């Protein structure tokens, strides 16, 4: 059983007071990768951008999450799938 999971959160942002301001609640979360080996997954996480948030011109931000328990990631993925009509 694979323990560790990387997901990507997606939300909206706006430019206020000279700064990019992400909205507090993500709109969606999608699966990126999973592994039994923490070091392997951490290296992949770092290669994909790690803790940085990417701000796209369309007002969308993307950021990675890493879960140490697959059940926690499954719960969040199912929540967003239901919220966005994919389940």
N, C-alpha and C positions, 0 to 999 in steps of 0.2 A: 504494500500500500504506500502510495506517495504521500509524504507529509507536508511538503512545503509548496506554496503556490504564489505565483506573481499574477496580479491583475492590473488592469489599467482603469482608472477612474476618469470620467469625462464630464465636464461641466461648462458653464458659461462664465465669462468675465467681462468687465468693463474698465474703461480708463477714467479714473477719477483722481483729482488733485495731483496730477503728474505721475500716477502709479497704476500698474495693472492690479486690479482688484478682483480676485476670483469670488464668485458667489459661494456662499457657505456650504450649500448642499450639492453634491454631485448629481448629475442627471442619469448617469448610467455607469456600469462597471462591467468589464469584459475580461475573460480569461486570456492569459498570455502564455504561461508556462508552469509546469510543476516538476518536482523531482524529489527523490529520497535523499539526495546528497545536498546538504546545506551549502557547502562551498561552491559546488557547480551552479546552483541556483543564484547565489550571491554574485558570482562572476557574470552571469547572464544579466542580472538586475543592473549591475554597474555598467555593462556594455550598452544597455538600452536607455541609460540616462539616469538611473538611480533615483535619488530624491528630488531631482529638479522637475519643475513643472514647465511644460511647453505651452506657450501661448500662441495660438494660431490667429491669423488676420480676421477670420470669420467670427471672432468673439467666443471661440471654444478653447478650453484648456484641457490638457491631458497630463496625468501624473500616475506613476506606478505605486502599487501597494505590494507588500510582501507579507504573507500570512505564514505563521509557524504551524498552524493546524489546518488541515484540509477541510474539516467540518466548518470552521469559521468562514473560510473562503466560499464554500458551497452555500452557506446561509446567505451571504451577501450577494452572490451571483443569482441565486433564486429570487431574492427580494427585488433586485433590479429587473430581472427577466419578467416577473409578474407586473411590476410597476410600468414597464414599457411594452407590455402586450406580447412578449415572446414565449410565455409559458401557458 
